[in-house]
Amino acid sequence: MNIYSAGTETEVESFTLEEILAGIKVNHRLILWNDDVNTFEHVIYCLVKYLDYNPSQAEKIAWTIHNDGKCAVLEGSFTELEVYRKILQQEGLTVSID
């Protein structure tokens, strides 16, 4: 006995390599950007209060941001980082998720 589906077509969905890699990327990075508005003290305060850095670590990050223009301050899932992005943005900091 032959079993087959006559006239059945399967639709094949294709993805670009970029779409596939974006879908499997588990870790994203929260990027804190340099600006001409926030003081070192405010950046350090936010890093300590919200991201659980100690003051010494937060100061080093603030200097990296000042010198390099940006710094990755946290890694995690997009959902987790989006929460921190919103909090830091409400504090007036310039942040993005990579």
C-alpha positions as a printed NumPy array, in Angstrom:
array([[ 0.   ,  0.   ,  0.   ],
       [ 1.389,  3.388, -0.984],
       [ 0.608,  6.319,  1.259],
       [ 1.074,  9.786, -0.154],
       [-0.548, 13.215, -0.209],
       [-1.538, 14.175, -3.667],
       [-1.525, 17.885, -4.355],
       [-0.181, 18.937, -0.968],
       [ 2.283, 21.807, -1.12 ],
       [ 4.568, 22.775,  1.712],
       [ 5.343, 26.452,  2.095],
       [ 8.975, 27.014,  2.931],
       [ 9.795, 30.081,  4.978],
       [13.278, 31.476,  4.52 ],
       [15.312, 33.667,  6.834],
       [18.451, 35.705,  6.357],
       [21.508, 34.804,  8.402],
       [21.075, 38.065, 10.321],
       [17.505, 37.124, 11.283],
       [18.58 , 33.666, 12.428],
       [21.445, 35.015, 14.529],
       [19.222, 37.683, 16.082],
       [16.706, 35.006, 17.031],
       [19.222, 32.788, 18.781],
       [21.172, 35.565, 20.477],
       [20.633, 35.017, 24.17 ],
       [22.767, 37.777, 25.573],
       [22.227, 41.38 , 24.752],
       [24.189, 44.279, 26.178],
       [22.963, 47.405, 27.899],
       [25.064, 50.289, 26.613],
       [25.466, 53.495, 28.611],
       [26.459, 56.46 , 26.424],
       [28.403, 59.604, 27.2  ],
       [26.478, 62.867, 27.169],
       [27.04 , 66.481, 28.113],
       [24.193, 66.525, 30.624],
       [24.844, 64.033, 33.419],
       [27.554, 64.445, 36.029],
       [29.992, 61.721, 37.014],
       [28.313, 61.638, 40.408],
       [24.875, 60.984, 38.904],
       [26.152, 58.216, 36.619],
       [27.97 , 56.582, 39.541],
       [24.895, 56.921, 41.759],
       [22.69 , 55.192, 39.142],
       [25.175, 52.379, 38.534],
       [25.389, 51.696, 42.272],
       [21.674, 52.032, 42.976],
       [20.205, 50.142, 40.026],
       [22.945, 47.849, 38.703],
       [24.512, 46.867, 42.036],
       [28.029, 48.059, 41.222],
       [30.204, 49.187, 44.098],
       [31.333, 52.847, 43.979],
       [34.83 , 51.981, 42.763],
       [33.508, 49.861, 39.871],
       [30.951, 52.534, 38.994],
       [33.645, 55.22 , 38.884],
       [35.764, 53.118, 36.511],
       [32.743, 52.633, 34.253],
       [32.018, 56.378, 34.336],
       [35.588, 57.095, 33.205],
       [35.309, 54.497, 30.433],
       [32.104, 56.158, 29.232],
       [33.764, 59.572, 29.387],
       [36.869, 58.423, 27.487],
       [35.353, 55.95 , 24.994],
       [31.912, 57.479, 24.536],
       [30.086, 54.385, 25.763],
       [30.354, 51.266, 27.894],
       [28.462, 47.981, 28.128],
       [27.217, 47.936, 31.719],
       [25.049, 44.803, 31.795],
       [24.421, 41.628, 29.795],
       [21.276, 39.532, 29.741],
       [18.071, 38.815, 27.911],
       [16.424, 41.611, 25.969],
       [13.439, 41.549, 28.324],
       [15.621, 41.927, 31.418],
       [17.715, 44.696, 29.899],
       [14.655, 46.585, 28.689],
       [13.599, 47.019, 32.332],
       [16.984, 48.504, 33.242],
       [17.045, 50.631, 30.082],
       [13.745, 52.238, 31.073],
       [14.879, 52.836, 34.664],
       [18.158, 54.445, 33.612],
       [16.399, 56.478, 30.941],
       [14.008, 57.82 , 33.58 ],
       [17.093, 58.932, 35.503],
       [18.126, 60.969, 32.439],
       [20.868, 58.661, 31.211],
       [21.359, 57.79 , 27.542],
       [21.128, 54.   , 27.158],
       [20.506, 51.477, 24.419],
       [20.394, 47.711, 23.991],
       [22.777, 45.961, 21.62 ]])
